[in-house]
């Protein structure tokens, strides 16, 4: 820039500018961390329980899918077959309560039913499922 004679007088750094700069750096770090966590969960589920991801078109943008997964992870202890013992009606009620507690209005029943049906899907590496679901939780 100096060779092209485009020198400029830098702005003075005041308190507001410094705070905004640090907040911007923090925001970038949080975004990168969030994206990496979503990718890790997606990778884990694609390997051990792909039917869970197939329940929604964009599972990580839905309110119902994470609520259903949190119920599954909390009540099944990493074993999707335990979800069958819960039953579709009780599972739907639990997901409905979870969606409302996450400031949602009502769950998408299609996703809830597909998540419930995913418990019986044999695809995936079932021997690694408990550990991967524990890690995803």
N, C-alpha and C positions, 0 to 999 in steps of 0.2 A: 504494500500500500504506500509506503514511503517513496519507493522508486517511481510510482505513478503520480506522486504528489497529491495523494488523497488522504492526507492526514486530517485527523479530527481531534477535537478536544473531548476526552471521555467525560461522561456524565458523572457527577458526584454521587457516590453511593450513600443514600440515606437509609434510615431505619425501615421505612416501608418497602423500598426496593429490595433490601437485603432479606426481609421476611418473605416477600413474594418469591424470591429466587429459591430460598430454602423450601418453601411450600411446594414449589414446582418440582424440585428434585424429589421430595417425599412422595408426591403424587405419582411420578414416573416409577418409583420403586414399588409402590403399592400396586400399580397397574401390572407391572411385570410379574410381581409375586402372585397376583390373582390369576393371571393368564397361565402361569406355570402350574398352579394348583389345579385349575380346570383341566389342563392337558394331562396331568398325572392321573387324575381320577378317570378321565376318558380312556387313557391307555390301560389302566388297571381293569376297568369294566369291559373294554373290548376284548381283553384276553380271557377273563374268568367268567363273565356273565354278560354276553352281548345282548341278550334279550332285554335287559334293563335299559340299555341305551335305545333300543328300538321302540320303546314305549312312547317316546315323544320325538317330534321332528327336530326340535332344538331344545334338548333337555336342560341345558344350563341357563336358558333364558326363560324357562317356565317357572311358575310359582308352585305348581302341583308336583312336578317331578322331584325337586329337592325335598319337598315336604314328605313325599312318599318314600324317598330313599332314607330320610332321617328316621322314619318309623321303622322301616325294614332293618336298618343298622342298629337301632336301639333295641328292637324286640327279637331279632333273630340271632344275635351274637355272631354274625358273619356267616350264617347258614341260611340260604334262601328257602330251603325246604321247610324251615320252621314257620315261614310265612303262611304256608298252607294250613297249619293248625289254627292260625288266627282267624281264617275265614274271610271271604270277600266282604261281607257286610260289616264286620268289626274293623277290618282294614280300612274300608271306606270312611267309617265314622272317625277313626283315628287320624286319617289324612285330612278329613274335613276340619277337625279341631286344630291340627297343625297348620294348615293353610290360614285359618282365621287368626291364629296366634302370630303368624308372620305378616299380618296386616293385609291379607288377601280377603276376597269376598267369598268365593266358593271354588272348590277344586274342579278341574276338568275331569269328568268321570271317565272319559275314554282313556286318559292316561292312567287313572287309578285302576281301571279294569285290566289294562295291558300290563301294568306293574304286578298286579296280583297273579295274572296268568304267567308272567315271566318266571315265577318261582318253580313252575313245573317244566320249564324249558331245559333240555339236557345239554345244550350247546355250551362250549367253553371248557376251560380247564378246571373241573370241579374240585380237584384235590387242593388247588391253590385258592379257592374261593373264600374260605374263612379268613385266611390271613390278608388277602387283598381287600376284602370288605372291611376288615378291622382297620387297615391302613387308610382306606378311603374315608372312613368315618372320622 
